[in-house]
Amino acid sequence: MIYDQAMNVELDNGQRFISNFKYTLKDDVSADPFGEAKKNGILKFATIETSDYDKFKSECNGSMVGFVQNIPDITGKQQTMSQHQATCFVAERIKNY
Protein backbone atom coordinates (compact mmCIF):
# COMPACT_ATOMS: atom_id res chain seq x y z
CA MET A 1 0.00 0.00 0.00
CA ILE A 2 1.09 3.52 -0.73
CA TYR A 3 -0.91 5.64 1.76
CA ASP A 4 -4.57 5.28 0.68
CA GLN A 5 -3.63 6.19 -2.87
CA ALA A 6 -2.17 3.16 -4.60
CA MET A 7 -0.98 -0.41 -4.40
CA ASN A 8 2.08 -2.16 -5.73
CA VAL A 9 1.95 -5.98 -5.62
CA GLU A 10 4.95 -8.05 -6.74
CA LEU A 11 4.45 -11.79 -7.12
CA ASP A 12 7.02 -14.60 -6.94
CA ASN A 13 6.37 -15.35 -10.63
CA GLY A 14 7.89 -11.98 -11.61
CA GLN A 15 4.68 -10.04 -12.21
CA ARG A 16 4.06 -6.57 -10.77
CA PHE A 17 0.57 -5.07 -10.38
CA ILE A 18 0.41 -1.29 -9.94
CA SER A 19 -2.76 0.78 -9.66
CA ASN A 20 -4.31 3.74 -7.88
CA PHE A 21 -7.26 3.08 -5.61
CA LYS A 22 -10.62 4.48 -6.64
CA TYR A 23 -11.41 8.01 -5.53
CA THR A 24 -13.98 10.64 -6.27
CA LEU A 25 -14.43 14.30 -5.49
CA LYS A 26 -16.57 14.88 -2.43
CA ASP A 27 -20.16 15.90 -3.15
CA ASP A 28 -19.74 19.44 -1.84
CA VAL A 29 -16.90 19.95 -4.34
CA SER A 30 -18.48 18.34 -7.40
CA ALA A 31 -22.18 19.13 -6.97
CA ASP A 32 -23.64 21.31 -9.74
CA PRO A 33 -20.35 22.70 -11.14
CA PHE A 34 -22.16 24.61 -13.91
CA GLY A 35 -24.95 25.98 -11.73
CA GLU A 36 -25.46 29.64 -11.03
CA ALA A 37 -25.87 28.89 -7.33
CA LYS A 38 -22.23 27.85 -6.95
CA LYS A 39 -19.83 30.72 -6.51
CA ASN A 40 -17.16 30.49 -9.24
CA GLY A 41 -18.94 27.49 -10.83
CA ILE A 42 -16.53 25.26 -12.68
CA LEU A 43 -13.57 27.51 -11.85
CA LYS A 44 -13.30 25.84 -8.44
CA PHE A 45 -11.89 22.74 -10.19
CA ALA A 46 -8.93 24.74 -11.50
CA THR A 47 -7.56 25.20 -7.99
CA ILE A 48 -7.77 21.56 -6.83
CA GLU A 49 -4.36 20.05 -6.05
CA THR A 50 -3.28 16.54 -5.17
CA SER A 51 -2.60 17.69 -1.61
CA ASP A 52 -6.25 18.77 -1.11
CA TYR A 53 -7.12 15.60 0.81
CA ASP A 54 -10.28 17.15 2.25
CA LYS A 55 -11.77 17.39 -1.27
CA PHE A 56 -11.35 13.72 -2.22
CA LYS A 57 -13.12 10.60 -1.01
CA SER A 58 -10.97 7.46 -1.08
CA GLU A 59 -12.71 4.23 -2.05
CA CYS A 60 -10.11 1.62 -1.17
CA ASN A 61 -12.35 -1.35 -2.04
CA GLY A 62 -11.33 -1.22 -5.69
CA SER A 63 -8.85 0.27 -8.10
CA MET A 64 -8.70 2.50 -11.13
CA VAL A 65 -7.32 0.88 -14.27
CA GLY A 66 -3.76 -0.22 -13.49
CA PHE A 67 -1.16 -2.27 -15.27
CA VAL A 68 0.60 -5.59 -14.91
CA GLN A 69 4.20 -5.89 -16.04
CA ASN A 70 7.08 -8.31 -15.73
CA ILE A 71 9.66 -7.20 -13.19
CA PRO A 72 13.05 -6.67 -14.89
CA ASP A 73 15.52 -9.45 -14.13
CA ILE A 74 18.08 -9.11 -11.36
CA THR A 75 20.84 -8.07 -13.80
CA GLY A 76 19.00 -4.79 -14.41
CA LYS A 77 19.29 -5.31 -18.15
CA GLN A 78 17.11 -2.80 -19.99
CA GLN A 79 14.25 -4.23 -22.00
CA THR A 80 13.04 -2.83 -25.29
CA MET A 81 9.42 -1.75 -25.58
CA SER A 82 8.65 -4.89 -27.61
CA GLN A 83 10.16 -7.07 -24.86
CA HIS A 84 8.47 -5.19 -22.03
CA GLN A 85 4.90 -6.35 -22.20
CA ALA A 86 2.25 -4.80 -19.99
CA THR A 87 -1.48 -5.30 -19.74
CA CYS A 88 -4.28 -3.54 -17.91
CA PHE A 89 -6.28 -4.71 -14.89
CA VAL A 90 -8.76 -3.49 -12.31
CA ALA A 91 -9.03 -4.81 -8.77
CA GLU A 92 -12.00 -5.26 -6.49
CA ARG A 93 -12.00 -6.35 -2.86
CA ILE A 94 -14.18 -9.43 -2.50
CA LYS A 95 -13.58 -10.18 1.18
CA ASN A 96 -12.95 -7.84 4.08
CA TYR A 97 -10.37 -9.12 6.58
N, C-alpha and C positions, 0 to 999 in steps of 0.2 A: 504494500500500500504506500502511496505517496500522498500524505495528508488525507483529505477526503476527495481528492481530485482525480487520482489515476491509480492504475495497477500495472505492475510489471511482473509477469509470471514466467519463470524459466524452468523448463522441464528437463529431466535427465536425458531425453531423446534428442536434445539440441534445439528444441523449438522455444521461441520467446513470444509471449502474448503481451501486447502493450495497448492500453486503451484508457481514455478518460471515462470517469463515471458520469452518469446522466446528471444534468442540472438544468434548471430553468430559472428565469427571472421571477422574483417574487411578484405576487399579484399587484401589490401597490406600485410596483415599478412598471409593469407591463400593461396594466389595465387601460384601455381606451387611449392609445398613444396618439391618435389623430383627432381626438375629441376636443371641442372648444373648452370644456370644463377643466382640462388639465393645463396648468400653467406650463408654458414652453412646449407642450405637445410632444412631438417626436424628438425634439432637440435634447430632451433629457437622456436619450440613449447615447448621444455623442460624448457625454462625460463619464460614462461607465468605464471603470478600469478593472483589471483582474484582481486588484486588491480590495475591491468593494464587496467584501464577504457578506455584508448585511443586505445586499441586493439580490443575492443568488440563493436558491434553494437546492441543496445537494440531494440527489436521489441515488444513494449508494446500493440499491438493489438491482442495478443493471448498468450497462455501459453504453457509451456512444459507439459508433463504428470504430474499431481498432484494427490492428494488423498483427499477423502472425509471420514470423521470419525465422530462418535458421540462424542460430548464434554462430558467428565466425569461429573457425577452429582455433585452437590454443596457440598456433604459430603467429596469429595476427595477420595472416596473409590476406591482402585486400581481394575482395571478390568483384568481378565485373557486374554490371547491372543484369546481364543475361544469366549469370550464375547465382545472383542474389534474388531468390524468388520470395515473394511476400504475397499473402492473401488477406482478405478482410474477415472480420468476425464481429459478433456482438455477444455480450454475456448477460445472463440473467440469473439472479440468485433463486434457487429452487427450494432451498432449505435454510432456515435460520438456526444457527448454532448458539 
